[in-house]
Structure formats: structure tokens, C-alpha cells
Amino acid sequence: MKINGSCFCGSVRYHIEGKLRDARSCHCSMCRKAFSAQASAYALLETEEFSWVNGEGLLTSYESKNGAGLLFCSICGSTLCGTYEGKVHGVTLGCVDGDPEIELGMHIFVGSKASWEIIPEGVSQHEKWPPKKT
């Protein structure tokens, strides 16, 4: 599968040669601030399947103390992807161009969601991280 994505102004573009997995919506207070929304919509990928098409030099990064970070366009501010220890591990679904052929499978950190948000029924909800798969 080929997936393309871009920022709001179109200056930064990426390509994924593979499938996205484990799509989730995170409702923690950090994601609400980082994405200026009630939650983030995010999916994981295999790092080696991701590549920048253009605009990589326009990226600005933010990395937290635990090694997790975000890359965003320095022109328009779109948050494009998440990193861990400097490697892209997932993308924000709002910046994917077209249909990524994935659905949100879970809502995480609903224990700290905004009081004004109503989460739709029918999707798995977790107070914090979901239980680890064994």
C-alpha cells in the first residue's frame, strides 16, 4: 500500500510504503495542547517504510524528557508525525492525503479527556494506556 501525507501549506510531504496500524485517539492533556484539539488521531507504522518526499528541512521538532517527540511544519505548524528517540514511528491521521484504509481502534487516556468532550460509543476506551498484548 502507498500512503502519502502533507502539511496544511503543502511544503512538507512524506510517503509510506506499507500499512498503518494501531490507530488510536489520545485524549491526554499533552495531546490536546500539541494538536490544539480534543484529542489526537494517530497511527503507527514501520519506521523503514516511511520517507520524506520534500520539505524535510522545514521540520521543527519537539522531544519530551522520555524520548517521545513530534515533528511539525515550521511554516504552517501542522503536526505530521511522532518520533521516539529520533525515529518516526507514527503519523497523525489528519495529515494523511486520501484514505489510509484504517479506522480508530481505541481511545486512550480518556481518564483525562476534556470535560466538554463526548466520546462516541462502540470503540474501545482506556483510562490510560491499553493493556499490553501478549
Wavefront OBJ file of the C-alpha trace (Angstrom):
o trace
v 0.000 0.000 0.000
v 1.214 3.518 -0.782
v 0.235 6.302 1.599
v 1.131 9.958 1.155
v 0.796 12.806 3.578
v 1.441 16.531 3.738
v 1.164 19.553 5.958
v -1.517 22.251 5.650
v 0.580 24.506 3.402
v 1.924 21.598 1.319
v 5.578 22.448 1.907
v 6.353 19.179 3.709
v 5.387 15.832 2.175
v 6.022 12.226 3.110
v 5.458 8.767 1.680
v 4.753 5.441 3.391
v 5.302 2.208 1.501
v 3.230 -0.035 3.738
v 0.204 -0.088 6.027
v -0.636 1.915 9.095
v -1.599 0.027 12.261
v -2.946 0.507 15.767
v -4.849 3.743 15.078
v -5.907 5.498 18.241
v -7.232 8.743 19.556
v -5.367 10.062 22.596
v -7.252 12.361 24.958
v -4.438 13.250 27.371
v -3.820 16.896 28.218
v -0.470 16.898 26.371
v -2.056 15.727 23.090
v -4.881 18.251 23.446
v -2.304 21.053 23.652
v 0.045 19.629 20.976
v -2.768 19.152 18.452
v -4.965 22.108 19.511
v -7.910 19.715 19.566
v -9.915 17.498 21.887
v -7.608 14.574 21.022
v -5.006 13.325 18.584
v -5.747 10.826 15.826
v -2.600 8.810 15.284
v -1.452 5.519 13.738
v 1.766 3.559 13.979
v 3.969 2.434 11.105
v 7.170 0.557 10.407
v 9.975 3.134 10.506
v 11.747 1.715 7.456
v 8.571 2.177 5.351
v 8.497 5.968 5.950
v 10.352 8.561 3.863
v 10.273 12.323 3.379
v 9.411 13.427 -0.181
v 10.150 17.136 0.255
v 10.409 19.824 2.893
v 12.309 17.812 5.495
v 14.486 20.870 6.145
v 11.348 22.814 7.122
v 10.546 20.470 10.012
v 10.728 21.608 13.596
v 10.870 19.048 16.372
v 9.822 18.803 19.966
v 11.087 15.975 22.147
v 9.867 15.237 25.658
v 12.036 14.003 28.515
v 11.066 10.376 27.835
v 12.352 10.426 24.227
v 8.944 10.784 22.560
v 8.515 13.716 20.225
v 6.683 15.385 17.379
v 7.723 16.800 14.024
v 5.791 19.715 12.600
v 5.995 22.145 9.692
v 7.797 25.352 10.646
v 5.687 27.313 8.143
v 2.082 26.270 8.884
v 2.505 24.398 12.182
v 0.889 21.099 11.103
v 1.917 18.215 13.340
v 2.906 15.488 10.881
v 4.334 12.607 12.838
v 5.553 11.244 16.116
v 9.074 10.169 16.917
v 10.756 8.055 19.524
v 14.463 8.534 20.113
v 14.678 10.464 16.831
v 12.949 7.903 14.582
v 9.488 8.334 13.040
v 7.142 5.711 14.496
v 3.718 7.032 13.501
v 1.747 9.716 11.710
v -1.117 11.998 12.558
v -4.136 10.830 10.579
v -5.268 14.384 9.832
v -2.225 14.947 7.600
v -2.666 11.757 5.561
v -3.755 12.519 1.990
v -6.680 10.364 0.884
v -7.950 7.235 2.605
v -5.322 5.465 4.728
v -7.643 2.427 4.961
v -7.599 2.365 8.749
v -10.099 3.168 11.490
v -9.551 4.325 15.039
v -9.449 1.180 17.132
v -9.260 2.752 20.570
v -9.493 5.905 22.624
v -6.685 6.203 25.175
v -6.218 8.383 28.245
v -9.953 9.002 28.440
v -9.460 9.452 32.187
v -8.030 12.904 31.450
v -10.220 13.901 28.495
v -11.656 17.395 28.313
v -14.858 17.728 30.339
v -16.711 19.078 27.301
v -15.887 16.135 25.039
v -18.274 13.266 24.372
v -16.564 10.123 23.092
v -18.655 8.032 20.707
v -19.690 4.580 21.838
v -18.575 1.388 20.150
v -14.817 1.942 20.262
v -12.542 0.546 22.956
v -11.790 3.092 25.703
v -8.880 3.017 28.159
v -8.307 5.240 31.194
v -4.566 5.307 30.365
v -2.514 3.024 28.091
v -4.272 -0.079 26.786
v -3.143 -3.412 28.238
v -0.011 -4.791 26.616
v -0.580 -7.509 24.004
v 0.968 -10.814 24.967
l 1 2 3 4 5 6 7 8 9 10 11 12 13 14 15 16 17 18 19 20 21 22 23 24 25 26 27 28 29 30 31 32 33 34 35 36 37 38 39 40 41 42 43 44 45 46 47 48 49 50 51 52 53 54 55 56 57 58 59 60 61 62 63 64 65 66 67 68 69 70 71 72 73 74 75 76 77 78 79 80 81 82 83 84 85 86 87 88 89 90 91 92 93 94 95 96 97 98 99 100 101 102 103 104 105 106 107 108 109 110 111 112 113 114 115 116 117 118 119 120 121 122 123 124 125 126 127 128 129 130 131 132 133 134
